[in-house]
Amino acid sequence: MSTLMHFEGGNALAPHQIHALLPKLQAINPKITAVHARHVHWVAADQALAAGEVDKLAALLNYGDAYEGPADGGLIVVAPRLGTLSPWASKATDIAHNCGLHIRRVERVTEFRLVLKGSLLDKVTGAPELSEAQWQACAALVHDRMTESVLARRQDAALLFQEKQA
């Protein structure tokens, strides 16, 4: 039985990166008022970890500046290319093993949150959203298609741990 856990991490974008990225996103949709990004760590283990191990793992994955952006908004999840083992995951998994943690693998994804300015109509119908074409264009700006995959939902990160059957 496999266990999959996630740990929310810190900021993934420096202020200068936001400053460079925001005008490009606004060219796609002028209602985009802000962009935020954070790392989220996904951990696969063959069995549930003891509480002490979960605490140790959480401490190990707590680094960098705290994320202060919104928890909702237009979501774009950028993950290592599906079907591959990223260099970051390889090293992070080795470090976790050296710390005595019994996990199969740890991966890091980046969740981008796009904040859109709403209109009065949006207040009636719900939050403003990007069209599919706009979402695709924004996703193309925030990931490297040669080494990364784009996911529409947070839980799709579970696809990173699907192993091909021979």
C-alpha positions as CSV (number, residue, x, y, z in Angstrom):
1,M,0.0,0.0,0.0
2,S,1.4,3.4,-1.0
3,T,1.0,6.7,0.9
4,L,1.1,10.0,-0.8
5,M,1.5,13.2,1.3
6,H,2.1,16.9,0.4
7,F,3.8,19.7,2.3
8,E,3.3,23.3,1.3
9,G,6.5,25.2,1.0
10,G,7.7,28.7,0.6
11,N,7.8,31.4,-2.1
12,A,9.0,30.2,-5.5
13,L,9.4,33.6,-7.2
14,A,11.6,36.4,-6.2
15,P,10.3,40.0,-6.5
16,H,12.4,40.6,-9.7
17,Q,10.9,37.5,-11.3
18,I,7.4,38.7,-10.5
19,H,8.2,42.1,-12.0
20,A,9.4,40.5,-15.2
21,L,6.6,37.9,-15.5
22,L,3.5,40.0,-14.6
23,P,3.5,42.3,-17.8
24,K,3.8,39.2,-20.0
25,L,0.8,37.6,-18.2
26,Q,-1.1,40.9,-18.5
27,A,-0.5,40.8,-22.3
28,I,-2.5,37.6,-22.3
29,N,-5.3,38.9,-20.0
30,P,-5.2,42.5,-18.8
31,K,-7.4,41.5,-15.8
32,I,-4.4,39.7,-14.2
33,T,-3.3,41.9,-11.4
34,A,-0.8,39.7,-9.6
35,V,1.1,36.4,-9.8
36,H,2.3,34.4,-6.8
37,A,4.1,31.0,-6.7
38,R,5.0,28.5,-4.0
39,H,6.7,25.2,-3.9
40,V,4.7,22.2,-2.9
41,H,6.5,19.0,-2.0
42,W,4.9,15.6,-2.7
43,V,6.2,12.5,-0.9
44,A,5.5,8.9,-1.7
45,A,6.1,6.2,0.9
46,D,5.4,2.5,0.9
47,Q,3.7,2.8,4.2
48,A,2.3,5.5,6.5
49,L,5.0,7.4,8.4
50,A,5.1,7.7,12.2
51,A,4.2,11.2,13.6
52,G,7.9,11.8,14.4
53,E,8.9,11.0,10.8
54,V,6.2,13.3,9.4
55,D,7.5,16.1,11.7
56,K,11.1,15.5,10.6
57,L,10.1,15.5,6.9
58,A,8.1,18.7,7.4
59,A,11.1,20.4,9.0
60,L,13.4,19.1,6.2
61,L,11.1,20.6,3.5
62,N,10.7,23.9,5.3
63,Y,13.1,26.3,3.7
64,G,13.2,29.8,2.0
65,D,10.8,32.7,2.5
66,A,7.3,31.9,3.7
67,Y,4.6,32.0,1.1
68,E,2.3,34.9,1.6
69,G,0.2,34.8,-1.5
70,P,-3.4,33.7,-1.9
71,A,-4.7,30.1,-1.5
72,D,-7.1,30.5,-4.5
73,G,-7.1,32.1,-7.9
74,G,-6.1,30.9,-11.3
75,L,-4.0,27.8,-10.7
76,I,-1.2,26.5,-12.9
77,V,0.9,23.6,-11.4
78,V,4.3,23.1,-12.9
79,A,5.9,19.7,-12.2
80,P,8.9,17.9,-13.4
81,R,8.3,16.2,-16.7
82,L,5.9,13.2,-16.1
83,G,7.7,9.9,-16.4
84,T,11.1,11.2,-15.3
85,L,12.9,11.5,-12.0
86,S,14.1,15.1,-11.6
87,P,17.6,15.9,-10.4
88,W,16.0,17.8,-7.5
89,A,14.0,14.7,-6.5
90,S,17.0,12.4,-6.7
91,K,19.0,14.6,-4.4
92,A,16.2,15.4,-2.0
93,T,15.3,11.7,-1.7
94,D,18.9,10.9,-0.9
95,I,18.9,13.6,1.8
96,A,15.7,12.2,3.3
97,H,17.1,8.7,3.4
98,N,20.3,10.0,5.0
99,C,18.1,11.6,7.7
100,G,16.6,8.2,8.4
101,L,13.3,8.7,6.7
102,H,11.7,5.7,5.0
103,I,10.2,7.2,1.9
104,R,10.2,6.1,-1.7
105,R,10.6,9.6,-3.3
106,V,10.1,13.3,-2.8
107,E,9.2,15.6,-5.7
108,R,8.8,19.4,-5.8
109,V,6.2,21.2,-7.9
110,T,5.5,24.9,-8.3
111,E,2.0,26.2,-7.9
112,F,1.4,29.5,-9.7
113,R,-1.6,31.6,-8.6
114,L,-2.9,34.3,-10.9
115,V,-5.0,37.0,-9.3
116,L,-7.6,38.5,-11.6
117,K,-9.5,41.8,-11.2
118,G,-13.2,41.1,-11.1
119,S,-16.1,43.1,-12.5
120,L,-19.6,43.5,-11.1
121,L,-20.8,40.7,-13.3
122,D,-18.1,38.4,-11.9
123,K,-19.4,39.0,-8.4
124,V,-22.8,37.6,-9.5
125,T,-21.4,34.7,-11.6
126,G,-18.4,33.9,-9.4
127,A,-14.7,34.8,-9.6
128,P,-13.2,35.9,-13.0
129,E,-11.5,33.1,-14.8
130,L,-9.1,32.6,-17.7
131,S,-10.4,31.1,-20.9
132,E,-8.8,27.7,-21.8
133,A,-6.6,29.5,-24.5
134,Q,-5.5,32.1,-22.0
135,W,-4.7,29.4,-19.4
136,Q,-2.6,27.6,-22.0
137,A,-0.8,30.8,-23.0
138,C,0.0,31.6,-19.3
139,A,1.2,28.1,-18.7
140,A,3.5,28.3,-21.6
141,L,5.1,31.4,-20.0
142,V,5.8,29.7,-16.6
143,H,7.2,26.3,-17.6
144,D,9.9,24.8,-19.7
145,R,8.2,22.3,-22.0
146,M,11.4,20.3,-22.4
147,T,11.8,19.5,-18.7
148,E,8.5,20.2,-17.1
149,S,4.8,19.3,-17.3
150,V,1.8,21.6,-16.6
151,L,-1.1,20.3,-14.6
152,A,-4.5,21.9,-14.1
153,R,-5.2,20.7,-10.6
154,R,-3.0,20.2,-7.5
155,Q,-4.0,16.5,-7.0
156,D,-2.7,15.8,-10.6
157,A,0.8,15.9,-9.0
158,A,0.1,12.2,-8.0
159,L,0.8,11.4,-11.7
160,L,4.5,12.0,-10.9
161,F,4.6,8.8,-8.9
162,Q,2.9,6.5,-11.4
163,E,5.4,3.9,-12.6
164,K,5.1,2.3,-16.0
165,Q,4.4,-1.4,-15.9
166,A,6.8,-3.5,-17.9
